[in-house]
């Protein structure tokens, strides 16, 4: 506690030193927002760094061609309006009758962090880079069946055309997602080398965007600092500096928030949210959101390449205990494979409940009457995931599966996930685009990169493929029905929807919930 108190004091002093108001007769100091996160961004390159802090940073450093509007829900919470697309870096766009050609007119006079004008060459270079490097900017969106680098054409300095290979009903939604940010190619090219022709190293450390904030400094594992971009095309942000600190222990993040040493604390546990909610000077803003938590099983080898084993795992899952004992009312049930904020969400096809007798019987049918040994991997920083894994282990032991826990630092956990180096792993995420067909395409197609468990069902592949070019209500109804066979195939174990809970000092205002679960720094104000 003495070390924590010293750290709190040091951080409090640092925060006070950047104060909000000067002495009498002197101008107020620029407003600073201090955030306590699990870790710092690992980098700012949307094609290669996509852990939570990195995507949060990219969403604020970058800007997209189009953006979502904002609406207010019944509880008074502001959130993205997925049915309302607004001009972003592009001032207007047209779509051909065959839904293949999407032509964008760029705003004139848009300046990057380095003072360069936005041009169609920036858009073209951004996509050439992603396709050449097979970056996450295209692969994680499932864009490759619809678009390639040759399909992005410069019409004139202020006009760019995307010509799709086939209609993609969610293409505009993809372009509004933060990972569709556009790079300042003029600046990035200055830092390219023969060994690094696409400036991977430089972009990872600096970013090269047109967004509301620019990177001031990055000390990985300690803090990242962002300065407001005074020439941002939508106007300079009211908060002039954002300090994003790595505070791995959630209890320390809570303590810093309660003392006022930080303005925002991310990823608090349910117990900590309850504690924070009762404190004077702290407020919690919650949204049902797009996030979910699941147990992903590696299906490239036994035992999880056997669907009956996966089904036994589904019957052994402690669904009610997860909601009641772990989340304590701060999460919603998740009885399907897509998030509740997507049209077509339904729980009518959910076939599972905790039934250890049935789990034991199905496991025997699968050829494992005596069970098997299993390692469940969790992230040290994700306390709730560890608690869920412990509950799960208790149930698994009752059906003969001998599970041990492996708790890894966040970076090692991600590496195991990305390389399929796990047996079973606790995983929390959200689909970047709020569309049911998009989610099924990236998570359940055998060739999709974010299909982390390597689920492979040829019939599901064909069914998803068939629906990808459907539009409107026909699309929603088609994919809604597809939830039934996917649930029966058990690609993962759906556990809960934790929601998004923004814990901040009560003088922080303007929070908007984003589908990608990032904080929009430019939307916030500090009274």
N, C-alpha and C positions, 0 to 999 in steps of 0.2 A: 504493500500500500504506500510505503514511503516513496518508492520509485515512481509509482503512478502519480502521487501527489506532486512530486517534483516535475514530472512531465506535464501535468496539467498546468502548473504554475508557469513553466517555461512557455507553453503554447499560449496560455492566457496573456502573458506579457507580450508575446510576439503579436498576438491579435490586437491587443490594446495599442501597441506601438503604431499600428496601421490605422488607428482610430477613425471614428465616424465624424467627429467635429473638432475643429481647432479651438484654441483659446479665444476668449472674447475679442472680437475685432479682427479675427483671422478667418480666411475661407475654410470651409469644412474640407477635411481630407477626402480623397476619392473613396467611394464605398468598396469594401472588400467582402467577399463571401468565402468563408472557410468551411470545407467539407471534410468530414472524416469518413473515408471509405475503407474497404477491406484491404486494398492494395492500390498502388499507383497504376496508371496506364503503362503497359509494356511497350507501347509504341502507337503511332498515329496513322499507320498504313492500313486502310480498310481492307486491302487484299490479303493481309497476313496477320494482323493483330485484331482478334475479335473476342478477347475476354472482356468482362463487364466494364471495367474502368476504361479500357481502350475504346470500346464502342461509344461509351459516354463522352469521352474526349472528342472522338471523331465527329459525333453529332453536333458539337459546338464549334469545332474548328472548320467544319465543312459546310457547304450549302448545296442544295439539290435544285434540279431544273424546275420542279413543281413541289408543292408542300400541301399538307392537310390544313383545313380550317379547324376552328375550335368551337366546341359547343359546351353547354353546362348541363350536367345530369340532374336527376331528381333530388340528389343530396346536395346540390350546389357545387359539385366538384367540376372543374374545367378539364376537358379531355379532348383529344383529337377527334375530329368529325371525318370519318372515313368516307362519307358520301359527298364531301365537299373538297374539291381540289382547287388550289389557288396558284396563281403565278409565283414562281420562285426566281431562279436565275433566268428562266425563260418568261417573257412577258405574255406570250400566247402560243397556242399550238393548234394544229389541224390534224385530222386523221382521215385517211382515204376511205372510200366506200368499202373496199375489201378488207379494211382493218389491218393492212400490212404496213403502210407508210405513215409514220408519225413525224411531222415536221414542226420544229420548234424555232420560234423567233426569240433570240436572246435579248435581254435588256442591254441597253447601251450605257456605258459609263460605270459599270460594275468593276470595283477594284479588288484585287487580291490583297492579302496581308503584306505583300511586297510591292504594292503599288502598280501592278500590271493589270491591263484591261482584260476582262473576260472576252474570249472569242470562241468561235466554233472549233478552232484548232484545239482548245483546251478540252472540249468534250470528246473530240475524236481521239486525242492522245490518251485521255483517261481510259477509254474503252479498249483502245489498242493495247495499252499496258495490261489491263485486267485479262484480256483474252490471251495475250502472249505468255504471261506469267501464270496462267490458269489460277488467277487470284480469286479470293472469296467474294470479291465484288460481282462476279458473274456466276461462279460455281455454287455458292451458297444460296443464290436466288433461283437456281434451276433455269437460268436464261439460255443455256447452250442449245437446247432443242429449238429455240425461237430466233436466236440472233447470233451473228458472228461479227468479227471485226470488219469484214467487208460490207456489212449491213449498216455501218455508221458512216455517213457521208457528210462532208463539208459542202454546203450549197453556196454560201458566201460567208464573209467574216462574222456575220451575225445570225446565220441560219444553219441548222444542222438537221439532218434527216436520219431517222432510224427506220430501215426497211426490214421488217420481220420475215422470216421464212414461212411462218404460219401465224394465224391470229393468236394473240395472247390477251385474253380479257383483263388480266391484272397488270399489264405492262405499265400503265400510268401509276398504279399503286406501288409498283417496284421502284419507279423513278422518284417517288416521294419518300422512300425509306432512306434513313441516314446513310446507309452504306452505298447509296448511289451518288454520293458527293462528287463534285467535279474538282479536279486538281488544276492548279496554276502551272501549266506545262512549260511556260517560258522560264519560270524560276526553277522548276525541277530539272529541266534540261541542263541548267548551269552546273548542276551537281552530279550529273551522270558521268560515268567513266567507262572505259573499255570493258572492265570487269563487272561493272554495275550500270548497264546502259539505261535502266529504268529508274535509277536513283533510289533503289530500295532502302539503302542505309540512311540516306539523308532524309527521305520522307518519314521513315520510322521514327526519327529523332526530332523532326521539325514540323511535319505537316506542310502543306502548301495549298491552303484553302482560300475560299471566298466567304467563310462563315463569320459569325459575330465575335468570335474570340480567336486570338492567335497564341501560339505557344511561346511563352516567355522562358521557361526552363523546365527541365525534367531530370529529377534525380530518382531513378528507379528504386523502388522500395522505401522511399522517403516521402517525396512530394512532387507534384507537378503544379506549375503556376501558369495561369492564362491571363492575358491582358485583352481588354475590349478592343475590337477593331473599329477605330474611329470613323472609317469610311465604309462601314458595312452598308449594303444597299438598302436595308430596311431601317437604318438609323442606328446610331451607337447605343449599346446596351447601357442601362442605368447603373449596373454594378461594374465597376471598372477593372476589377481584378478578382480572380478566383484562385484560391489556394486549395488544392486537392491533396489531402494528407493520407498516407498509409497508416492505418491503425488496425492491425489484424484482429485483435480481440474485441468482440462486440461489446463486452462489459466496459472496456475503456472508451469505446466510441460513445456509449451512453453517458458515461461520467463526464466526458468532455462537453457533450450537449447540455447536460443538466447545469454545469457550471457556467455555460456561456462561452467557453473557450472555442467552440466551433458553432457554426450556424446550422449545419445539417449533419445528421448521422445516418449513414446508410446501413442496410442489412441488419437491423436489430432483431433479436429473437422475439417471439410472442410474449414471453415474460417481461422482457425489457420494454416492449411497446406498451404493455400494461403499466409498467412503472413510469415510463416517460409521460404517458397520457395524464397521470395524476399530478405531475409536477407543474408548478407555476412557471410561466415563461416558455413552455414547450407546447407545441400543438402537433397532432398527427392528422394528416390528410390521406384518406384511403380510397383506392379504386379497385374494383374487381379485376380489371386488367387482363393481360394476355399470358401471364407467366404460369407455368405448371411445374410440378416436380414428379419424377418418375424413376423407377428402377429399370435401367437398361441392361439387357443380358447379351453377352457376346454369342452370336448365333453362327459363327464360323466353325464351331467345333462342338463336340459333346460337352455337357448334356443339353445345352440350350438350342442346338440345331433340331431338337426334337420338340415339335409344337405341344405335345402332351406334357412335357416337363414345364414348359412356359405356362401352360394352363394350370398345372398344379401350383406354380408360384403365384398365379393370380388368385387362386382360392385360399392361399395361405397369407395373403397380404392383410395387414391389420388396419383396414380402412377407417373404421370408427375411432380406433385408438389414435391414429395419426391426427385426425381432426380435433379430438377432444383432449388428448393428453399432451400432444406436441404443439398444435396450433392454438388451442384454447379459444376458439371462436374467431381467430384472425385469418382463417382460410375457408374456402368453400369446397364442397365435394367435387370430385372430378370423375365423372362416370362415362367417359368416352375418350377419344384420342385427339380432339381439337379443343382450343380454348373457347370459353363461353362468350367472348366478344366477337366471335365470327358467326355470320349468318349461316344457318344450317346446323348449328349446335343442337344436339338432342341427347337425352339420356335414355331414350326409349329402347335402345338396343343393348344396354348394359346387362351382361349376363352373370356378373360375379358378385359374391359377397364372401366375407370371411367364413370359411367352412373347412375346418381342418380335417374332418373325416373324409370329405370329398377330395380334398387335396392329397391326402394319403393314398386314397384309392386310385386317383388319376396317376399319381407318381408310380404306383405299382404297375399300372397298365403300360406306362412308358418304359418299363424294364428296370426300374430303380426301387424295388420294394424295401431295400435297406438304405435308401437315400444316397447321398454323396457329399464330398467335402466342397466347400464353396468359400471364396473370398469376396466380400462386399467392400468396394472402394468408396470412400467419401473424402470430401475436402475438409481439412482441419478448420478452415475459416467458416464453414457452413455448419453451424451448431445444430440447426434443426434437421439437416440431412443426416447427421450422425445419430441424433435421437430416433429418427425414423428407422434407420438401419438397425439399431439395437432392438427396437420393438419387433422388427421383421425377423431378426435372428431368433428371438424367443419363440415365435410361431414356427419357424423353419425347423428348429430343434425338435418340436413336437411331432413333425412328420418325417423325421429321420435325416434331414439335411443339416449337416454340421458346418455352420457358417462362422467365419472369423472376420473381424473388422480390420480394414486397412485404411488409416486416416493419413492423407498426404497433404502437403502444402498445395496451394491453389495451382501453381505452375505445373507441378508434377501430376496433379489430378487431371488437368487439361491435357497434358501430354498422353496420359494413359487413354483418355477418352478419344483423342484425335487419332491415335495409332492403334486403336482397338486392342490395347494391351491389358485388358481387364477381363474378369469373369462376369461380374455384375457390378454396376457402378451407379451411385446416386447422381442424378442429373436434373438440373433446373434450367429452364430456357423459355423462349417464346418464339413464335414464327414472326419474322420481320415484317411480313405483309399480312394484314388482317383479312385473309380469304381462305375459305375451307379447302378449295382445290390446290391452292398454293401450298398450304400446310401438308396436305397428303402427298404432294409431289416431292417435296424436299425431304420428308421424313420416312416415307414408305416405299419409294422407288429404289430398287436394288442398287442402281448406279449413282444415287445421290450422295454427295459428300456428307451432309448432316445426318445421314442414316447411320448413326454411330454404332448401333448393334448389328449392322449388316443383315438386317431383315431381308429375306429374299423369297418372295412368293410370286411366281410368274403370272398367276391369275390376277393378283392385286396390281401388279405392274401394268398389265393390259387394261384393267379397268380404270386406273388412274390416267393412263395415256389417253384413253378414249374420251375422258371428260375434260381434258385440259383446254380445249378450244371452245367449250360451251360458254354461252353468255347468260347473264341475267338470272332470272328465277329458275330456268332450266338447269343451269350450272349448280345453283344452291341445292335444288331437290336431288339432283343426280349424286352429288358428293355426300349429301346428308345420308342417303341410303347406303352409301359405301362404308359408312362407319360400322355397319353390322358385320360384314365379313372381315374387316380389319380387326375388330375387337375379338372375333373368334380365333383369328390367327395369332393373337397376343404378341405384337411386335415389341412391346414393353409393358411394364406394370404401371398404369395410371394411378397416382396416389392422392394428389390434392392440387388445388389452385390457390396458391398463397396470397394472391392479390399483390398490390403495390402500396406500401405504406411510407409516406414521406414524413419523416420525423425532423422537425425544424424548430428553431426559436420562433416565438410568436410574432416577432417583428419581421419575419420573412413572408412576403406575399407574392401572389402571381403564379403559384405552381400550376402547371398544366400536365396532365398525365399523357404520356406518349406510349404508343403500342410497343415500341422498342425498349421501354422501361428505362429511358435515360432522363436526366434532368436537363431542361432547356435553360441554361444559365441566363440567356438574354431575356427570358420571360419573367425572371424573378426581380423583385424589388426589396429594399431593406429600409424599413422605417426608422 
